[in-house]
Amino acid sequence: MSRLYVYDHCPFCIRTLLVAHYRQVSDLEQVVLLNDDEASCQRLIGRKMVPIFEHQGVAIGESMDIAKLLDELGDGPKALRPLQLAEAIQPRLQPVQAHSWALTFPRVTQIGMKTFATESARDYFRHNKEAMLGGSFEQALADTETHKAVIERVLAELPPLTLPSEQGNTLSWNDVMNFPPLQYLTMVQGLTFPPRLQQWLQEVAELGGVELYFDRAI
């Protein structure tokens, strides 16, 4: 039995879960850690970082290393399509990352994630992320409309992403890379996604066995 240790809100962890589910990796236990559980990470890899994959007595970190190993271990009938640089959206999202954080960090602890099941886990996250934001969660929420406007403009300008349904209901490595930061934004109530992008999100979520947060957005 292999184990995949994750935070259920973590975009880097979502990469590995997409691959594990799509490639139908067998005998895999998913372990959701509390956000303030430093001890488990230290025991496994010597630092606080997720995801962590424990396989054949060895634990490794780094999400893409884990994703590639899970791809090799999977025996699902459909391979992941190769990476296409034209569909890389990270260069568009990186410059507005602070706005994405301001929208998502104050909300993610409030939508029922197992990672934040305890008050201490939520407090731990708030302390660290407010330092990254340079302000309080309350201020970030108060500035929601400003941050939404920036993100919506970027979403509208993203290059068109290939729909899985256009490729025989298959996922690509672009989907693995592009999905997590966009999935994260679905927890923001009223944030407008272009129709094709929303369809892409729904198709990738279904094929990858992960959820979107539209139904509990704040």
C-alpha positions in Angstrom: 0.0 0.0 0.0 1.4 3.4 -1.0 0.3 6.6 0.7 -0.2 10.1 -0.7 -0.1 12.8 2.1 -1.9 16.0 1.1 -3.7 19.1 2.2 -7.1 18.9 0.5 -6.9 22.6 -0.5 -3.4 22.6 -1.8 -2.9 23.3 -5.6 0.3 21.3 -5.6 -1.4 18.3 -4.1 -4.3 18.6 -6.6 -1.7 18.0 -9.3 -0.9 14.6 -7.9 -4.5 13.7 -7.1 -5.5 14.4 -10.7 -2.8 12.1 -12.0 -3.5 9.4 -9.4 -7.2 9.3 -10.2 -7.0 9.6 -13.9 -4.2 7.0 -14.3 -6.1 4.7 -11.8 -3.2 4.1 -9.5 -4.1 1.1 -7.4 -3.4 0.4 -3.7 -3.0 4.1 -2.9 -4.2 5.6 0.4 -4.9 9.3 0.5 -4.0 10.8 3.8 -5.2 14.4 4.5 -3.0 16.1 7.0 -4.0 19.0 9.3 -2.4 22.3 8.2 -0.5 22.6 11.5 0.8 19.0 11.5 4.5 19.7 11.1 5.5 16.5 12.8 4.3 14.1 10.1 6.1 16.1 7.4 9.3 16.2 9.4 9.1 12.5 10.0 8.6 11.7 6.4 10.9 14.1 4.5 12.6 16.3 7.1 10.6 19.5 6.3 7.1 20.8 6.2 5.9 20.4 2.7 3.2 18.5 0.9 2.4 16.5 -1.1 4.4 13.6 0.1 4.4 10.2 -1.6 5.4 7.1 0.4 6.1 4.1 -1.8 8.1 1.0 -1.2 9.5 2.4 2.0 10.7 5.7 0.5 9.0 9.1 0.9 9.5 11.8 -1.6 8.3 15.4 -2.0 8.0 17.8 -5.0 4.6 17.6 -6.7 5.8 17.0 -10.3 8.2 14.3 -9.3 5.3 12.6 -7.5 2.9 13.2 -10.4 5.4 11.6 -12.9 5.9 8.6 -10.6 2.1 8.1 -10.2 1.7 8.3 -14.0 4.2 5.4 -14.3 2.5 3.4 -11.6 -1.0 3.9 -13.1 -2.6 1.3 -15.2 -5.6 3.3 -16.6 -6.3 2.9 -20.2 -5.8 6.5 -21.3 -2.3 8.1 -21.2 -1.7 11.8 -20.4 -1.3 13.8 -23.5 2.1 15.6 -23.9 2.7 19.2 -22.7 2.0 22.0 -25.2 3.8 25.2 -24.4 1.0 27.2 -26.2 -1.4 26.3 -23.4 0.9 27.2 -20.5 -1.0 29.8 -18.4 1.4 30.2 -15.5 3.2 33.2 -17.1 -0.2 34.9 -17.2 -1.2 34.1 -13.7 2.1 34.7 -11.9 2.0 38.5 -12.1 -1.4 38.6 -10.4 -0.8 35.9 -7.8 -1.1 38.3 -4.9 -4.6 39.1 -6.0 -5.5 35.4 -6.3 -4.1 34.9 -2.8 -6.1 37.8 -1.4 -9.3 36.2 -2.8 -8.6 32.6 -1.8 -6.6 32.6 1.5 -9.4 34.1 3.6 -12.0 31.8 2.1 -10.4 28.4 2.0 -10.5 27.8 5.7 -14.3 28.4 5.6 -15.5 25.9 3.0 -15.3 22.6 4.8 -11.8 21.3 4.1 -10.5 18.5 6.2 -7.1 20.2 6.4 -8.8 22.9 8.5 -10.9 20.7 10.7 -9.4 22.2 13.9 -9.2 25.8 15.1 -5.4 25.4 15.6 -5.0 24.3 11.9 -7.0 27.4 10.8 -5.0 29.7 13.1 -1.7 28.3 11.8 -2.8 29.0 8.2 -4.0 32.5 9.0 -0.8 33.4 10.7 1.4 32.3 7.8 -0.8 33.6 5.0 -1.5 37.0 6.5 2.3 37.4 6.6 2.4 36.6 2.9 -0.5 39.0 2.1 1.0 41.8 4.2 -2.4 42.4 5.8 -5.4 40.7 7.5 -7.9 38.3 6.0 -10.6 40.9 6.9 -8.9 43.5 4.8 -8.4 41.1 1.9 -12.1 40.3 2.0 -13.1 44.0 2.1 -11.0 44.5 -1.1 -12.7 41.6 -2.9 -14.1 43.6 -5.8 -10.7 45.1 -6.6 -9.0 41.7 -6.6 -11.8 40.1 -8.6 -11.6 42.8 -11.3 -7.9 42.0 -11.8 -8.4 38.2 -11.9 -11.4 38.4 -14.2 -9.4 40.5 -16.7 -6.6 37.9 -16.7 -9.1 34.9 -17.1 -10.7 36.6 -20.1 -7.2 36.9 -21.7 -6.0 33.4 -21.2 -5.2 31.3 -24.3 -7.9 28.9 -25.3 -7.4 25.5 -23.5 -8.1 22.3 -25.3 -11.2 20.6 -23.9 -10.8 17.0 -22.9 -13.9 16.2 -24.8 -12.1 17.4 -28.0 -9.4 14.8 -27.4 -11.4 11.6 -26.7 -12.0 12.6 -23.1 -8.3 12.5 -22.2 -6.3 14.7 -19.9 -2.9 16.3 -20.7 0.0 17.4 -18.7 -1.2 21.0 -19.4 -4.4 20.1 -17.6 -2.4 18.8 -14.7 -0.5 22.1 -14.5 -3.3 24.5 -15.3 -6.2 23.1 -13.3 -5.1 23.7 -9.7 -4.7 27.5 -9.6 -8.0 27.9 -11.5 -9.8 25.3 -9.4 -8.7 27.4 -6.3 -10.5 30.4 -7.7 -13.9 28.6 -7.9 -14.3 29.2 -4.2 -14.8 33.0 -4.9 -18.5 33.7 -5.1 -19.4 35.7 -8.2 -16.0 35.4 -9.9 -16.8 35.3 -13.7 -15.1 32.5 -15.7 -15.4 32.7 -19.5 -17.9 29.9 -20.6 -15.3 27.8 -22.4 -12.9 28.0 -19.4 -15.7 26.9 -17.1 -16.5 24.0 -19.3 -12.8 23.0 -19.3 -12.7 23.2 -15.5 -15.8 20.9 -15.3 -14.4 18.4 -17.7 -11.0 18.2 -16.1 -12.5 17.9 -12.6 -14.7 15.0 -13.7 -12.0 13.1 -15.5 -9.5 13.7 -12.7 -11.8 12.8 -9.9 -11.5 16.1 -8.0 -14.1 18.7 -7.1 -14.8 22.3 -7.9 -16.0 24.7 -5.2 -18.7 26.6 -7.0 -21.4 25.1 -4.7 -19.8 26.4 -1.6 -18.2 29.6 -2.8 -17.9 32.6 -0.5 
